[in-house]
Amino acid sequence: MARVYGIDMGTSTLKIYQKARGIIYSERNAVAVFENKKVIAIGDEAWQMEGKTPPNIEVAYPVRSGVPADVRNMVTQLNMIFNKLSEIHGKMNGQEFMIAIPTNITEVEKRAYVELVEACDIKPGLIRVVDKPIADALGADVDIKEVTGTIIVDIGAETTELSVLSNGGIVISRTLNYGGKRLDENIIAAVRKYYNFMVGAKTAEQIKIKLGSATHPEESEIKTLQVFGRKLVSGLPGSIPIDSEFVYLSIKDTLELIVDAIKAMLTHVPPEISADVMTYGIYLTGGMSSIKNFGRLVKNITGLPVHTAEKGSESVVLGLGKIMEEKELDIFAEKYSGLQIMD
């Protein structure tokens, strides 16, 4: 029997789902390239090299702002992943693949996703695509065939996708060109400005995860983390304490920009589904949806019910899995693709 695989090529993480098995791959979407020619590491191994490599090794991220930007290295990475998975789960040659694709990109960019898999050594038998907000909603356990109005907010690494869904389709969709990495940049800039201290991107990410909050922390909730980096005055290595109040003040403006974009989208919701949006509310997904109290911030400002997906960082690939495994959902892999890619 033919096997089916779903792929979510996120800017930060690449995930693969196999029908009836679940998620079989979830690692950083990164490659380490030697002298701009040979890929020597991929995934988490490559990401761990970030900031620690000699000049002849570069850690690159083949997908930028939700769009494939480095086709050659992305194909190489996929081939290495498929070879590894084939050894564990059986040959993937000639099998069916389902790819989640952002909505607000050009047809050429959408086609690039398909061509990445087509170019791989496994020579897939069939490739289908699914609009990312549809997969996202299904992965967040939204019954999109029944719900007549809800908003999906997917906060990724470099983009935030806002979508209004109704009766299984996308009514409105908008993509912001910032996401979780903007918060990391906010933290790096604030530490540099107020402490004359430089921290790296990976350290900033850990600060965000461990101390980040979308609302001002109560005095009893304030936590402190000792972080390591470089003193800008002396240039020497060092460490400083960072607390959760400082992190909140560093990232609050970006989080409020996202909430403002949600409010702006609400003004464009068709009157016919406004009541349903007020009933079903907003679903937060993506890796950054788990930032402490972000749901509370959105609810306080919009006045709508807010639901945070239990596995927000995996909602897209889990949604692909639902489409594979629930026959009545199979229509979403074709009807909403907008691409004629099947023979």
Secondary structure, 3 states (H helix, E strand, C coil): CCCEEEEEECCCEEEEEECCCEEEEEEECCEEEECCCEEEEEHHHHHHHCCCCCCCEEEECCEECCEECCHHHHHHHHHHHHHHHHHHHCCCCCCEEEEEECCCCCHHHHHHHHHHHHCCCCCCCEEEEEEHHHHHHHHCCCCCCCCCCEEEEEECCCCEEEEEEECCEEEEEEEECCCHHHHHHHHHHHHHHHHCEECCHHHHHHHHHHHCECCCCCHHHCCEEEEEEEECCCCCEEEEEEEHHHHHHHHHHHHHHHHHHHHHHHCCCCHHHHHHHHHHCEEEECHHHHCECHHHHHHHHHCCCEEECCCHHHHHHHHHHHHHHCHHHHHHHCCCCCCCCCC
